[in-house]
Amino acid sequence: MKKKLILGIGNLLMGDEGIGIHIAKHLQKHVDIPDVDIVDGGTGGLHLLEYFMKYDPVIIVDAAADGKNPGSITMLKPKYSSDYPPTLASHDIGLKDLLEAVALLEKKPEIVLFTISIAEFGQVTLELSSEVRSSIQPAAEKVLKNYFDQVIKKFP
């Protein structure tokens, strides 16, 4: 039986675009789930392909400049790169390429994508906007509720 993975993606130097990593770090701090690893995936890329061979499911948490209100949380189950929101933040190409590479695997894992809407990307700052920062707890709870119902009661 493969372990499960929660993979936070983003760039902490680009403000709201780093929300996936902030959520992963929040989960690392507050929960310990047997057979689940929580990883900071940085800005994505093909070097993350090994995770898709080791884990099932792979739950990705990332920012999306998708036109929704900042802080909105969406869950998708993409099968192809075209299933991703039209504008995932600045590492967009790396994640889409990664998903295309995963599609070539003989046995690919279930992939779930949780996106947190951001207003824009490209601003160099270590700070999150208040709307996106306020989505950390609800997004973490949504990931846990959808995949790890047994631990939601323990989550602060």
PEWO-V799859 format. One line per field, one symbol per residue. burial: I if it has 16 or more other ideal C-beta (glycine too) atoms within 10 Angstrom, else O. Layout:
# PEWO-V799859
burial=???
This chain:
# PEWO-V799859
burial=OOOIIIIIIIIIOIIIIIIIIIIIIIIOOOIOIOOIOIIIIIIIOOOIOOIIOOIIOIIIIIIIIIOIOIIIIOOOOIOOIOOIIOOIIIIIOIIIOIIOOIOOOOOIIOIIIIIIIIIOIOOOOOOIIOIIOOIIOOIIOIIIOOIIOOIOOOOO
